[in-house]
Amino acid sequence: MCSLKGQTRGVYILNVLLDECSKTDLDLSILSGVATDGAPSIIGVNSGLVTLLKKHLQEKNINAEYLMQFHCIIHQDALCSKKIEFQNVMNVVVSVNFIKSRRLNHRQFKQFLDDIESEYGDLLYYTEVRWLSRGLTLERFLNLIEEIGIFLAEKQRDVPELKNPDWLCDCCELYAHVSSFQCKLTLFRSQLNSGNYNHFHNYKKMAEKFNKTAIDFS
């Protein structure tokens, strides 16, 4: 991971990339793909990093015709999450993060859980860009929902959704959606590792064309 100072145009990012590859003796001739966040400086047709990288490889007599370009999986997850309209759930769950974000509250909450011999010792943070983290966050939230309610009442912080059956059902349903999506990812990884590309039709065509073996996603 490298910090960029000043401008972040494609040519500057390329120079940093090439410099780091040189320092670590990375062989660009075996580069098969580039994962990006979709920013113009990265994927711009004329001066984006990927375009400039391909030109650089060609100048070094390295075949870049089949260099694959991917959208970063973390950003893909974030985009997928916007299709599940349960923001009313996450707004409440995230608002309870004040327990962890304030040191005194956090220490008191952990002590409270310890005093009542709770199965769980703490809440989990949720980070929006890492969308799948909401699965674990929701699971822990649901498992501690009674304890959270008691603690918030002691702090005189009113969260009416915790007593709303409709909201609680939405919370459970959102967790089910996230869990099912994670199961799909596990299935896809297993299939890709075994060379089964039935869910990835375009990649299947390319794999058959170039006799590419299974991808290792372990």
Secondary structure, DSSP 8 states (H G I E B T S, - for coil): -----S---HHHHHHHHHHHHHHTT--GGG--EEEE---HHHH-TTTSHHHHHHHHHHHTT---TT-EEEE-HHHHHHHHHTTS--HHHHHHHHHTTHHHHSHHHHHHHHHHHHHTT-S--------TTSTTHHHHHHHHHHHTHHHHHHHHHHTT---GGGG-HHHHHHHHHHHHHHHHHHHHHHHHHHHHHTT--TT-HHHHHHHHHHT-------
